[in-house]
């Protein structure tokens, strides 16, 4: 027998109370104190109103969520529990069946699909928008000096003969002599000798700012010239050799460098704004047409 609208609404509300209480407080609804419970109810009420408005829209009419997608999400939720008994007990305590859960998930996924579709209809950001934002907000693109660096690390560990302080120092001094004579071999020597995971990338630390590395390393690196190999430097994890591969002076990042990232950020912001406006319009229409708001279900 098909569920009534009232039964569907009740299950959707119960599911939201369960999910939000766990997400926000890491507790079951029955374990919440009165203040926490009121917060959860308030959030659930807002979500419920949005769900009702979105699913009543014209855009939602042709949106169908595959059963396989609902089943997958339901299985993911089940997987968070120690066992199935705990899962079904949690549902029962919140007056939910497994079928109720999947119904609530299907509605939630439909809402997400509709909102994604609405967001995709927002106006596309073009180069004029990007240029205008960049030149009106140049201070946002100011950045400190950075250095592209590599390093070789030999750790100190008295439990291993080759990593006692004396042995580690001898090993890295020998490596330092080789790479200082032929800096072009630094990447190869890092892959061969470094005991840091960066050895897989030839010791690459990437583009680093002054406060990124251990203080002992930053102090040395930011005094080096481009193409220079450091003397042996000691930090709390062991002995290092640094190689300053490139220096990028402080200043405003050029538009060409940030353009695509900026395009993505502005598009995301515009899509969210368009979606919020659309939802607000739906809620206003719903309020105008229905004096008995669904929020009363949570009163």
N, C-alpha and C positions, 0 to 999 in steps of 0.2 A: 504494500500500500504506500502511495506517495506521501511524503511528509507535508504537513501544512506549513504555511508561511510562518506561523507563530513558532512551530517546532524548529524550523530552519534558523529563524532569528535567535531563538534561545540557545541552540547549539553553537551558533557563530559567536554569541556573546560569551558563553562558557569557555570556548576554545581561546578566545582573546584574553580572558582573565587568566587562564592557565599559562599561556605563552608569555604574556607581559610580566606576570609576577615572577616567572622564572628568569626572564631576560633582565629585568630591572633589579630584582632583589635576590635571585638565586633561591627562591622559596616557592613552595606550593601556595595557592591562594589561602588555604585553611591555616597556614602558618604565619600569615602576615599580621602585623599589628594593625589597629584601626586606621592609623595615619597612612601606612603603606597601602592598605587595602583601598583607601579612598583615592590615592594617587593612581593605582592600577585601574580602578573603575573609571576615573576621569579620562585616562588615555584610551581605554577600551571604548568608551562612549564616542570619543572623537573619531577613532578609527572606524567604528561601526557606522556613523553618519556618513563618512566619506565612502565607505563600501557601498552603502545603500544608494547614494547619489550616483556613483560611478556606474554601478551595475544597472541603473535605471536609464542611463544615457543611451542615445542612438548609437554611439560608437561601440557600446558593449554588445549590441544585438547580434553581431556576426562573429564575436570572439568566442572561440571554443578551446578549452584546455584539454589536451589528450589525456586519456585515463592513465597512460603509462607515466606521464609526468607527475600526476597526482600520487600515483603509487610509489614513485621514486622518492618523493619528498616525505611521504608517510613512513617509508622504510628508513629514511635517514633519521627521522624523529625517534622511531623505535630503537635504532642503533645507539642512541644516546643513553639508553637505560641499561642497567646491569643485566636484566633478563626480561622476558615477555610478561611475567607475572607482575613485576613492578610497573611496567608500562600500562597494562590493563587495569591495575588497581588505581593508578593515577587518573586514568580516564573515568573510572567508575566514581571516584571521589568527587569528580567535577561534573557528574551526571552527563558523561559523554560516552558514546559507543565508538568503535573503530569506524563505522560508517559515518557517524557524525563528524569525526575528525577529518575524514577524507572530503566530506562535503564542505567543511569550513576551509580546508586547504584549497579546494577547487575554486571557491569564491575568491580567496585571497590571490591565487595565481591569475584569475581572470582580471582582477583589479590591476595587478602589476602589468599584465599584457596591454590593457586599455591605456594605462598611464604611459607606457612605453610608446604606444602608437601615437598618442596625443603629443608627446614630447618630440617625436620624429617629424611632426608637421610644423614645428616652429621654424621661423625664417632662418636660413642658413647664414652663418657669419661669413662675410667676404673680406677681401684684403683691405678695403676702406675702413671697415669696423676695426680690424686689427691695428692698422696704422694709427687710427685716431686714438685708440686706447693706449697704445705704446707711447705716443708723443705727449699725451696728457698725463701719463703716469710713469715718466721715465725714472723717477726715484725708486719705483718698485723693482727696477732691473739693475740697480747698483749692486755690485758684488765685490768682495775683498780679493786680494791677490790669492791666486791658487798656483799650485805646482804639481805637475805630473811627475810622480815618483815611483821608483821601484826599491825593494829592499831584499836583503838576504838575512835570515835569522838563524842563529845557532843557539839553542836553548841550554840552560844550565840545569843539570839534574845529577846530583851526586850518586844516585843509584846506578848510573850507567858510566862505565869507565870513559867512554868517548865524550861524555857530556859533563864531566866534572868541570869546575870553573877553569882550571888550568888547561885541560884538554880542549874545551870549547873555545877558549881564547886563542890557543895555538892554531886551531883549525880555521877560525874566521880571519885571523891575521894573514894566513897563507892565501886564503881566498881574496882578501883585500888587496894583496900585492898583485895578484893576477889581474883583477878587474881594474885596478887603478892604472895599470900599464895599457890595458886594452878594454876600455869601457864598452865597446861593442859586444864583448863577451858576457856582459852583466846578466842579460836575460837567460842565456844558456847556463851560466853558473848558478843562477837562482833556481832554475828547474832541477839542477843536479844536486845542489847542496842545501838549499834553504829548508828549514824545518817548520815553515809557516805554510798554511793552506794556499797562500798566494803563489807558492812555487809553481803551481799548475799553470799560472798565467805569467810565468817568468818573473815572479816577485812584484807584479804590478799592484800598486796601492791606489792607482787612479789619480784623479785631480783632487788634491786635498787642500783644505784651508788650514790656517795657522793653528787652530784649536782642535784639529781632527785627530792627530796622532798623540802618542805619549809625549809629555812635555820635553823630555830629553831629545826625542827625535825631531819634533817641530823646531826646537831651538837651533838644531844643526841644519836641517833642511832649508829653512828660510833665510839662511846666510850663504847658501851655496849658489854657485853660478850654474847656468844651464850647461848640461853635459858633464858636470863634475861628479866624481865619486868621493864619498866621505871617508874619513878615518873610521875605525871601529867605534861604535856608540853603544853604551850599555843602558838597558831599560830594565824594568822589573821582570820582564819575561826572558831576558837573555842578551846576547850580543847581536848588533845589527851593522850592516853596511848599507848606506843609502846612495841612490843614484838619482840625481835631479835631471829628468829627461826633458822637461820644458817648463817655462815660467810664463804664467798668464797674469799680466798686471791688473791691479784693481781698476774698476771703472764700470761704465754702463755697458751691459751686454748688447751687442748689435742686434737689430731687429731680425736680421736673417737667421740668427742663431736661435732666437726664441719664438719665431713666427708660428711654427706648427704646434708647439706646445701651447702657445697662447690661443691659437685658433680652437684647439680642443677644449681649453678651459672656458673660453667665452661662449662656445657652443653649448657646453654643458650647463653653464649658468643661465643662458637664454632659454634653453629647453625646460629647465626647472621653473623658471619664472612663468613661462607660458603654461606649463602644467598647473601651477598653483592658481593662476588666473582662471583657468578652465574649471578647476574644482570649486573655486569660490563661487563662480557663476552657477554651477550646478546646485550647490548648497543653498544659494539665495533663491533659486527657482523652487527648490524643494520646500524651503521655509514659506515662500509665498503661497504655494499650492497645498500645503498640508499643515494645519494648525496643530495637529497631534504628531509631534516629532518622534521618530523612533528612539530617541534618547530616553524617553520615558520607560523603555524596557529595562533600563539600568537604574531607575530611581528607587 
